[in-house]
Amino acid sequence: MEFLEQIIQNFDDLIWGWPMILLLLGTHIFTTARTGFIQRRLPTAIKLSVTKDPDASGDVSQFQALTTALASTIGTGNIIGVGTAIALGGPGAVFWCWITGVLGIATKYSESLIAVKYRVKTKDGSMVGGAMYALERGLNMKWVGIIFAVLAVLASFGIGNGVQVNAISSIMTNTFDPTGSAKLNIFGLTLPVVPLICGTVLTVITGLVIFGGVKSISSVCEKLVPIMAALYVGGCIYILIYNWQYLGQTVQTILGQAFSIKSVAGGFMGSALMMGCRYGIARGLFSNESGMGSAPIVAAAAQTRNPVRQALVSSTGTFWDTVVVCLMTGLVVVSSSIANPNISFDDGDALTHAAFGQIPYVGNIIIVVGILAFAYSTILGWSYYAERCLVYLFGTGALIPFKIVWLLVLFCAPLISVNVVWNIADILNALMAVPNIFAVWMLSGVTRSETKRYIKNLDEYDDEPIPVVDKKY
């Protein structure tokens, strides 16, 4: 097992080297320029996100599409992921995670726009779309769309399933059985009790929701996401007020480390900058998923009168997820570490727990409730993404077998090594992003022309008919 873990770690290090970092940052910068710095439209986008458009075509409201996308993105990447990035890349990783979010708003906008632009309608009136349809209809490259769909399904079991349930299991074990002494013997196997209970409970409550389809998932996310995000951000603000005297030093430390070119642990010059970029950007992508092509899958199902309108709404997801929530977590962790030098930077999971645990009474409650709610909502959101990709590949006949396998993984994942799960998730995220980024670049002309057409006429209806497909979706 250790040998296998090392192979996975080495491949993760390889795939997340400078080429992937430059590809992502380059795409974010390119889309920012290509859309005329669409980030400046953020106030309008936020207003649209809470505006219903019931007369437009689609299955769910714009707000439901946004909260379902946020459900998949606001997850353990915002809590444990940020701590892991700081542990591995230093405090400077917070800056690179944040800048990935700011620039990534344009990429989320672009990928969502083409997803809506090239969506199709099934015979029963449902809207389906995503990078696979943009590649097939926009570029006549169905084979690349198939590759994206396959990678998205595989990625869903990492970022949307294994990582999330593993995080829930970890926090519950640390809370109720920190020594790991509670064991249960089943058919000759000795299993830890808390992870077993977590897997069982999550399997049951997730099954009750995902068998209801996108409307059931979006209905739960619409209610859960705003509440959980508000409570978590409120808790972070409380902690930052508690640590107010260290905030100036916190910002200086983050910025200083972000651009440091000194060696780390006797390594080569520039390794501090490299590690900060590598883990900050990797966790930024893991958190907000800009460039991955996941959120556009649900954006394509939204009730919207034109592609630009929903693309603006979708872009706010990256703002809330990374620019706000991840930054809050990073400031909390670094300021708490400065205030309490006994906190170790060696373990990302423990680092986040220790930082929040320094706050009397509420610290542990914030992180426990935050991880439970964030991780569960991510499981729901990603199950929908995987479903849409599987239906694209095999039709609706694949749904029931998929849901059964999804629930089995939920049940078993708490018993798997957390490091292996995180590394596999990182690898699959990177692989999934490549065909989607290809579509974003190749269809940037469409993004630009659609933006010019609708950006000042957001109430205008797109008069282009949405094709009805014969395939059993």
Order of alpha helices (4+ residues) and beta strands (2+ residues): alpha-alpha-alpha-alpha-alpha-alpha-beta-beta-alpha-alpha-beta-beta-alpha-alpha-alpha-alpha-alpha-alpha-alpha-alpha-alpha-alpha-alpha-alpha
